[in-house]
Structure formats: C-alpha cells, structure tokens
Amino acid sequence: MNFPVELKEKWGGRRYNSFSHVLKETFRCRVHKISLRLDFTCPNRDGTVAVGGCTYCNNASHTPQAYRPGMSVREQMEQGMEAMRQRHKADKFIAYFQSYTNTYGPVSKLERLYREALDLPGVVGLSVATRPDCVANDVLDLIADISRNTYVWLELGLESMHDKTLQWVNRGHGLREFLDAVERSKTRGLRLCAHLILGFPYERREEILQTPLLLNRLGIDGVKLHNLHVVKNTVLEKIYRSGAFTLLSREAYIALLVDFLELLSDKMTIHRLTGETTSELTVAPDWTLNKIAALNAIHKELEERNSWQGKTCRNGFVSEPRPIVAGEQRGIAP
C-alpha cells in the first residue's frame, strides 16, 4: 500500500495531519500560538488532590522566556505577537494559556483573562491547557460559549491511559477522570486535544499502542505527543540520576512514534511530535535539544517505512500493531 494521494494533497505533502497545516487551511495566513503564564496553580500542588505536583513537572520549562512576574495577559500577548511578527512573519495569533492548570479558578476570573486575550487585534483563537479533573461544568459552559464566536482548543493532559503510570508520576487523577471530562466536553461541542507522553518506564509497547485506539474511539480531535524527558529541579530528575530507569534513544522514540501514528485516525490533528525545553533546564536526553533534527528524522522514518498517520486505521477498523523485528526494540519492553 502506498501513501494515498488524497492524503498527501490534504496534508500539504506531509505524512500526518499537522496543526500548522490545519491553521493555514483554516485561516489562509500564518498563525502562531503565543504562550502565556498566569497566576494559576494546580490541585496536585496545593493539596487539593496531592502536593508536590507531577514528578516530571517544572513549569519553568514551558514559561515564556520574556515572562516576568505580574505581567498581564495583554502585556504578554503584545510582547509575544511582536516577536512572532518579527521572527516568523505571523499574521494572526492564538492565545495559549499554557503554564499550570488554566481552568483552575473562579469562572469570573477565567472569563476576564480569556476575553482580555481575545479582545486584542489579530487574535483569532484560544487554546487552554488543563487537567481532566479541573473542568467543572460551569467552566466548560464558559469555554463552549466563547467557542461559538472564535477558534478554541481545550487541551487535556492525560499523559498516559494507564493508572499504574499516572500513580507512578503522582499525577493525582486516573483514566476515569479523563473519560468523564471528554464526555462532558463533547456534549458541548468542544474541540479536544489530548496531551500524551511516550516512553514512561515500565510501560510495554503493546500498552502504549492501546492509547491511539482509545483516542479514536473517543473521537478526540487532536493529540500532542511528547517523549519523556527529564527536567532539572524535579522529582523525576532525582529518580533518573539514581539509575532507576533509562530514557528512549531518538531512534527508539521515533520507531514507537511512527507505530503510534499508524494506529491514529487520519482525522486527528497532530499538534506536536516531540517534547523539549531549554538547554539550561534539560537533564536528558540530549537529542531533544535539536528539535529540527528530530523532526527531520521522524519525516525520514515515515518515508523509509512508507508509513503515514492512520495507515492501519481504516473506516473505524484498526489492524493489530505490526510485530517487532529482532533488534528493533531499543528500550521499549515487549
């Protein structure tokens, strides 16, 4: 089977349905997300469900470099938009509420912050990152109301579908909370993106590859994929330095990622394929620091395997994941 011509044309020549291409097709211009950090916290930090946060989490790793405490939404947006205009010739922008849990607060506060961003000229959408246990019905009603007049993504951090893994990383919720959040969001017609981390210790390949099948069944609209990477000043750093687990090599991650994409519905939007942070905060693996090289290697793997998103997912039926060739495992338990 060869890469279908209709998908090649639909996806702008790539072998997956990239978010950048979706934005270009939707708005017919160059659109960039502007990352924001506000004074939110997290129920996994303040004692509501746990303390200390997830073992891998250091919010400094995804805080905008130009951020300073006390900066308003407007200040952050204006600064970010000007930088994207200069660097990428961007025409339009999406306000990305990224750091911490961006639905964790009174609805009146959330509405004020969201609309402050949307009121700026050139802002065409909103992307809100949160946890599946922090989307109360009144919050979903607010986001649904906003989505009637603008482009909105609700990003839910699942990270893993396996409760044993979520417990290991002190996530503070399980799969059940994610399923509940998806059901209530879908009844409101919201566009959903699921965050996932591939390469957790003790997850077997066959367990990891159950996840795209779940996302397909749930009708998730987009997915953001990260490789597990270790950031400074986290509990995960201490565990990693103790020698308790190893991280995936670039080759192992890409092989697993392509297997994952093959099982994923071709209707889903791919928001991200790798995770990375600054060199100052990165502990390991080093290969994440060169994002362009990693993406080029992913594209090469897709070409060499004659693979593409949804290759083994047709009309709702998914074939079994391809068998592992001897010597190919490279860090993933069978």
Number of C-alpha atoms within 10 A of each C-alpha: 6 8 14 12 10 9 17 15 11 16 19 15 13 17 24 26 25 18 18 17 20 17 15 13 14 11 12 12 13 17 25 23 20 23 20 25 24 20 13 12 16 23 19 19 15 12 11 10 15 16 14 16 22 20 19 19 20 19 12 16 18 17 18 16 10 9 17 11 8 10 15 18 21 16 14 21 25 16 14 21 24 13 14 19 16 9 9 12 15 18 16 21 25 23 27 24 26 21 24 23 24 26 27 20 15 10 17 10 11 17 15 11 16 22 13 15 26 21 11 14 10 14 22 20 22 24 23 22 21 23 26 24 20 19 24 15 13 11 19 22 17 15 25 20 13 18 19 11 10 13 15 22 20 26 24 25 20 23 21 24 22 16 15 13 17 19 13 14 19 18 24 20 18 19 16 13 16 18 16 14 20 23 14 16 21 16 10 16 12 22 20 23 26 24 21 21 19 23 26 22 17 13 17 14 20 13 14 21 21 15 18 23 17 14 20 20 11 13 16 21 19 25 23 21 20 19 23 23 25 27 26 18 16 17 18 18 18 14 13 16 12 9 8 9 12 14 19 22 17 18 17 16 23 23 18 20 23 20 24 22 25 24 27 29 28 22 15 23 23 24 18 16 20 21 16 23 18 14 14 9 15 19 17 20 18 14 13 22 16 11 15 10 12 19 14 11 15 21 18 13 18 23 14 9 10 13 21 27 26 22 22 22 20 13 7 10 12 18 11 11 15 9 7 10 7 6 6 11 15 14 17 20 13 11
